[in-house]
Amino acid sequence: MIPVYKPYLNKEILKYAHDALDSTWISSNGIYLDKAKEKLKEITAAKYVILVNNGTAATHLVALGLKYKYPNVNKLIVPNNVYVAAWNSFLFSGGYELFPKDANPSTWNFDLSKLNSIDTNTAILVVHNLGNIINVPLLRRKFPEVIFVEDNCEGFLGKYEGKFSGSESLISSVSFFGNKTITSGEGGAVFTNDESLFEYLNSVKGQGQSSRRYLHDKLGYNYRMTNIQAALLLGQLEVLSIIQEKKAEIFYNYQNELKDLEKVSFQKMEANTSHAQWMFALRLIDFTIHEKEKLELFLYENQIETRPMFYPITSHQHLSNIDCDVTNAKILHNQVILLPSYPELTKNQIKFICEKIKKFKMNKNK
């Protein structure tokens, strides 16, 4: 079976994890936490980084940080077709009403043309769907009074206007889950340039502990990353250029193989952005949901694992009472398929996958 994803882990990457195990520092203390944090700051030029146990925890800290810094904000403009953790993270503690915007059928991110006047108690959550980067600096110029936060869990290492995604908002989250370009198995991080926000959230992620041990001055959570996770993360970050080169080649090979296939499209990038190249996907414009599901089954029978596009927000039972337009989100869910995108995927494997897609599509049109 060709899996949809598997992490790039060689002996060089794993050496720090083995060292962390040998040191017996396997919990939330150890040298690799600071080393990984400093490496992330070096790569992204972020002033402050908080390492946490997963991407959802990181996005929850984004929600808590927004409320801490701007307690008047109680409305949140969100995309309507992303992974559910982006919405859940802002609902965990309450205090936010979600206002979803329908997807753009070209970028698969939320439709920026639907953003008009925004009141002072409303913030915008930017999510870079599958790694396709939204130009946050452009949005900030258009809405200079609005607060932006980013769920950058899929967009990590993408860029807008030459800067890393996540760097031009108040605060952003990143996931290092096992299917992400850079992974620590689980794990995540929060990025901000705001010192007071960093100090607050750095305490919140560790049970709200004050400067005195076992004395807590705020409600907190146990969102700490372990030394083993940080060691694995550091190993990945030190071979970042290798992983990125491999991912870039995968995206190029897929597009080259499928570029002449009729009624197939890829994510369209905004001007002055660079795709993070996390997960490669294509839209089969003439497919119904049933035809796409048949394709998924056909590929699975040929030992190719795939994933569907995220469901519209109202498809989830606990979010089904939200009143919003999901027209384009539903179309994208019905027509988009996510293909194997892991760093060690070979050119021959990509060719094999694309040949099967072409064969299925050709038989469908007979």
DRENVEX-737478 format. One record per residue (C-alpha): x, y, z; residue number from 1. Coordinates in steps of 0.001 Angstrom, whole numbers, plus 500000, padded with zeros to 6 digits. Layout:
BEGIN
x_y_z_n
X_Y_Z_NUM
...
REM end
This chain:
BEGIN
x_y_z_n
500000_500000_500000_1
501248_503480_499115_2
500257_505444_502244_3
498863_508944_502070_4
501685_510018_504382_5
504605_508807_506446_6
507319_510879_508129_7
510850_511247_506816_8
512947_509629_509554_9
516532_508532_508988_10
519257_507670_511506_11
520549_511245_511492_12
517112_512588_512463_13
516586_509976_515160_14
519936_510416_516910_15
518657_513167_519213_16
515594_511118_520174_17
517819_508185_521110_18
520003_510545_523127_19
516948_511915_524942_20
515888_508382_525847_21
519376_507502_527049_22
519476_510656_529189_23
516239_509549_530968_24
514864_513095_530442_25
511732_511833_528692_26
509056_514204_530041_27
508621_517983_529778_28
512175_518894_530838_29
515425_518418_528957_30
517932_520107_526687_31
516094_519470_523441_32
513134_521678_524318_33
515296_524798_524270_34
517322_523576_521295_35
514220_522950_519157_36
512684_526258_520240_37
515814_528196_519284_38
516009_526392_515944_39
512434_527377_515139_40
513170_530999_516044_41
516275_530917_513859_42
514362_529541_510862_43
511256_531727_511107_44
512698_534872_512757_45
509874_534741_515323_46
510620_536497_518607_47
508782_533993_520783_48
507969_530300_520376_49
506036_528068_522782_50
506343_524313_522263_51
503222_522284_523074_52
502000_518691_522902_53
499903_518953_519711_54
498537_521315_517095_55
495057_521505_518594_56
496543_522603_521928_57
498527_525244_520021_58
495370_526561_518343_59
493533_526564_521674_60
496327_528759_523044_61
495758_531062_520061_62
492105_531344_521121_63
493082_531980_524741_64
495715_534514_523698_65
493262_536440_521546_66
490791_536642_524447_67
493551_537678_526862_68
494801_540470_524613_69
491423_541577_523229_70
488671_540564_525684_71
486095_542560_523710_72
486435_540242_520693_73
483536_537793_520746_74
482973_537186_517041_75
485281_535248_514777_76
485222_535120_510988_77
486355_531628_509963_78
486572_529470_506823_79
483819_526889_506457_80
485773_523941_505004_81
488808_523214_507206_82
489822_520555_509709_83
487473_520627_512697_84
490216_521437_515241_85
490370_525002_513907_86
486771_525636_515012_87
486803_523471_518132_88
489807_525272_519563_89
487830_528519_519759_90
484789_526807_521261_91
486576_524916_524061_92
486451_527803_526522_93
483510_529684_525049_94
483416_533399_524383_95
483367_533231_520590_96
480590_533101_518020_97
481714_531711_514678_98
480827_533410_511400_99
481930_531093_508575_100
482666_532314_505066_101
482240_530011_502106_102
485226_528647_500225_103
486738_530036_497065_104
486476_527254_494434_105
489905_528174_493042_106
492071_528557_496160_107
489945_526297_498425_108
490527_528836_501200_109
487749_531146_502379_110
486522_533608_499779_111
488210_536932_500513_112
485734_538797_498329_113
483059_538034_500941_114
484884_540110_503565_115
483347_543567_503791_116
483024_545940_506755_117
484041_544330_510043_118
483093_545669_513487_119
485544_546201_516342_120
484549_543110_518326_121
485297_540768_515428_122
488589_539048_514617_123
489549_536870_511642_124
490943_533353_511868_125
493080_532566_508835_126
493571_528888_507969_127
495912_527934_505122_128
494022_524973_503683_129
496309_522056_502756_130
499225_524511_502786_131
497840_527051_500311_132
498821_530393_501830_133
496450_533318_502320_134
498154_536703_501975_135
497696_538015_505511_136
499757_541207_504988_137
497388_542128_502141_138
494372_541516_504383_139
495895_543633_507141_140
496319_546528_504727_141
492708_546144_503631_142
491425_545901_507225_143
493993_547770_509356_144
491789_547858_512478_145
491035_544130_512500_146
492913_541545_514577_147
494158_538503_512653_148
495191_535157_514112_149
496385_532137_512160_150
495860_528406_512347_151
499085_527662_510475_152
499022_523936_511194_153
498964_523050_507483_154
500765_526158_506232_155
504007_525917_508199_156
506969_527062_506045_157
504740_528636_503413_158
505269_532326_502712_159
503349_535523_502030_160
505167_538547_500600_161
508496_536895_501372_162
507743_536248_505052_163
506853_532956_506704_164
503157_532316_507196_165
502155_532867_510807_166
504531_535816_511222_167
502234_538721_510319_168
499337_538074_512680_169
498951_538543_516413_170
499610_534877_517090_171
499708_531622_515140_172
499698_527872_515735_173
501612_525053_514069_174
501137_521279_514177_175
503951_518722_514172_176
501601_515740_513863_177
502928_512613_512163_178
501488_513568_508759_179
502989_517055_508709_180
506062_518070_506687_181
508010_518538_509928_182
506938_516185_512704_183
507605_515223_516285_184
504980_512459_516201_185
502487_514657_517975_186
503495_518158_519030_187
502875_521740_518044_188
504023_525302_518598_189
502708_528813_519111_190
504444_531789_517460_191
504095_535445_518426_192
506099_538664_518527_193
504136_539986_521514_194
506097_539627_524781_195
503167_539897_527201_196
501190_537376_525172_197
504143_534995_525221_198
504565_535278_528992_199
500851_534691_529601_200
500538_531671_527304_201
503844_530173_528364_202
502354_530019_531869_203
498939_528807_530715_204
500451_525873_528799_205
502106_524688_532035_206
499112_524606_534426_207
499201_528379_534936_208
502163_528150_537257_209
503556_531409_538634_210
507240_532182_539140_211
507059_530154_542365_212
506894_526381_541929_213
503499_524782_542697_214
501880_528203_543101_215
499441_528953_540299_216
498033_532383_539520_217
495764_531548_536578_218
493738_528711_535084_219
496102_526614_532999_220
496436_523407_531012_221
499003_520656_530685_222
500000_521360_527097_223
503738_520797_527492_224
505866_519096_524834_225
508151_516282_525962_226
511928_516255_525587_227
511648_513228_523280_228
509229_515064_520982_229
511529_518083_520942_230
514538_515879_520125_231
512692_514377_517164_232
511606_517852_516083_233
515166_519176_516220_234
516381_516284_514077_235
513722_517084_511473_236
514514_520799_511478_237
518209_520144_510880_238
517407_518381_507583_239
514639_520828_506664_240
516132_521727_503273_241
516258_518051_502260_242
512626_517482_503202_243
511498_520644_501415_244
513380_519686_498247_245
511708_516283_498251_246
508248_517796_498773_247
508785_520356_495999_248
509747_517579_493591_249
506611_515606_494518_250
504333_518559_493793_251
506124_519216_490493_252
505867_515579_489392_253
502150_515366_490175_254
501365_518577_488311_255
503492_517497_485362_256
501725_514121_485148_257
498204_515543_485485_258
498481_518935_483764_259
496869_517782_480506_260
493987_515891_482111_261
490685_517525_481210_262
488417_518956_483909_263
491051_518637_486625_264
492367_521600_488587_265
494833_522250_491417_266
494792_524840_494169_267
495333_528307_492752_268
497834_530348_494758_269
497311_533993_495656_270
499763_536559_494305_271
502932_536985_496383_272
502513_533702_498243_273
504404_530406_498274_274
502537_527156_498905_275
503743_525213_501952_276
503466_522016_499852_277
502058_519926_502661_278
499450_517734_500945_279
498944_517441_497183_280
495334_517357_496048_281
493349_517720_492862_282
489822_518717_492038_283
487875_516537_489602_284
485516_519180_488295_285
483105_516847_486478_286
482752_514340_489345_287
479823_513788_491674_288
480473_512680_495253_289
479561_509107_494284_290
482025_509109_491382_291
484763_510460_493604_292
484066_507790_496217_293
484289_505150_493483_294
487675_506589_492480_295
488838_506451_496097_296
487787_502795_496285_297
489442_502047_492935_298
492711_503573_494113_299
492513_501699_497404_300
492034_498433_495516_301
495207_499339_493635_302
497103_499815_496910_303
496886_503626_496941_304
495649_505365_500078_305
493868_508733_499750_306
491963_511209_501892_307
488813_513245_501177_308
488643_517016_501349_309
487352_518391_504660_310
483597_518503_505202_311
481663_521795_505334_312
481297_523134_508865_313
477565_522330_509100_314
478211_518631_508402_315
479474_518166_511965_316
476687_517505_514443_317
477865_519961_517101_318
478196_522702_514453_319
475119_521895_512375_320
473049_524758_513807_321
475357_527419_512324_322
473604_529380_509601_323
475979_529907_506675_324
476440_529310_502969_325
478318_526068_502261_326
477737_525863_498513_327
481378_525895_497435_328
482587_523968_500480_329
480228_521130_499540_330
481390_521156_495911_331
485019_520957_496996_332
484310_518118_499415_333
482553_516241_496633_334
485279_516773_494027_335
488667_517082_495803_336
490884_514116_496612_337
494112_514205_498627_338
496911_512040_497257_339
500022_510467_498842_340
502499_513291_499507_341
505204_511970_501832_342
508833_513012_501238_343
510126_509606_500090_344
507374_509086_497502_345
509163_508217_494254_346
508611_509540_490759_347
507598_506052_489597_348
505033_505797_492385_349
503570_509163_491387_350
503423_508034_487778_351
501623_504853_488877_352
499081_506837_490926_353
498413_509251_488082_354
498032_506431_485552_355
495336_504882_487724_356
493512_508220_488000_357
493693_508683_484230_358
492434_505154_483639_359
489472_505623_485956_360
488599_508969_484428_361
488862_507614_480899_362
486524_504693_481732_363
484095_507084_483427_364
483790_509182_480289_365
483102_506279_477956_366
REM end
